[in-house]
Structure formats: structure tokens, C-alpha cells
């Protein structure tokens, strides 16, 4: 157990580990749980005529799936920031998923997916994605929400190279495009994800939610990493 803790703390601070893990778990609960609850409910189609003109490009599935690595890297980079920034970010991240859950249950949305008749690797991969992921939970797009969080979480940070900040912005936009060309989302879903990310990011910085969030995770971190708490007590006694 101690070896695992050393590996974790070598990657990110102890106060950043639990927020990352809990964000991942809560995201899956919101997305998967809402599908189980509202799967058979009436879903509104908010697809526009412009959405219908966007071509279906199955090859962009590589971006749609590849973004998970992008999320992993950037959320770790964010978790390595100072404690205050980490708690503010992940408090906003938590709020955003709560809002998503409300939308998924109060106003379920869907779209019309293309009928895939041709063969080939990418078409087969798209057919597989459609088979495991129903056309629901579209608005706001969690794919776009998280991708934009990945950018704004490092935006303007001195410790992050400017080139990587620019890359993260470009990568987020590429994810937006991939959600359209794979017909997983529509334009309104993208706008909803970006706007929600910006609002919740600011809420995490401007309210006492981050403070409350931090207290909860401070206690959790002290339980998971007791040796860290002991070191703090020893350093205080020595002082």
C-alpha cells in the first residue's frame, strides 16, 4: 500500500489525487445513471438543418476516443497545481456534472444518426459505438464540457508552456468537430458544454463551494494518506 501511495504522490500531490478519481467516478455515475433512469423517456430532437448538412466522417472517431488521453493528461496537470486552485477547479467540475444530470433528466435530448451500411474498419467502429452508446444525454455535451475544462484549467498558468496551452485549445476544438462528424452530438450541445464549463469554472472560484469541497477532501486525504498528516503534525511540533 505504501508503494502505491508513493507512486501516486510522485505523480501528483495527495490533495489532487482524490479529486481526480472522484471526478472520473462521478462523471460515469451522471452519464450512465441518467441513461438508466431516463432511457425510455421521451427525448427531444434539437438537431438543426445546419447539423444535417455536416458530413458524417467515421475516421474522426480517432479524435472522439483519443480525447480520453487528452483528458487524463490535463486533469493530472491541473491536479498538480496549488491546493486552492485544485479545489476551485474540481468544485466547478463537480457543479457542472450536477447541472448535466438535471438536463439529462429534465430535458432528455437525442438526434438522428446515420444508417451505416458500408463496411471497413471505421464504419464498423462507429457501428460498435452506436451499439453501446444510445443517442441520449446529448445536451450539454460532456465530451465538449470536459475538453474545454482541460483547456481553461491550464489557461494562463505560468507553469504550463504556452505551446501546450495553445495545443489544448486546438485539441478541444478538434473534439468539438469530432462530436459533430461522428453524429454523436449537434451544434447546440457543443455550445452548451462550453458555456457550462466557463460558468462552473467561475463558480468554483467565486463561491464558498470550493472551500466546502476542500474541507471534505482534506479529511478524505488525511484518511487515505495518514502518513502525510503525521508528517504535518511532526513538522509543527518541531517548529
Secondary structure, DSSP 8 states (H G I E B T S, - for coil): -HHHHHHHHHHS-HHHHHHHHHHHHHHHHHHHHHHHHHTTS--EE---HHHHHS---GGGHHHHHHHHHHHHHHHHHHHTS-HHHHHHHHHHHHHHHHHHHHHHHHS-EE---------SHHHHHHHHHHHHS-S---SS-HHHHHHHHHHHTTTT-TTS-HHHHHHHHHHHHHHHHHHHHTTS--HHHHHHHHHHHHHHHHHHHHSTHHHHHHHHHHHHHHHHTHHHHHHHHHHHHH-
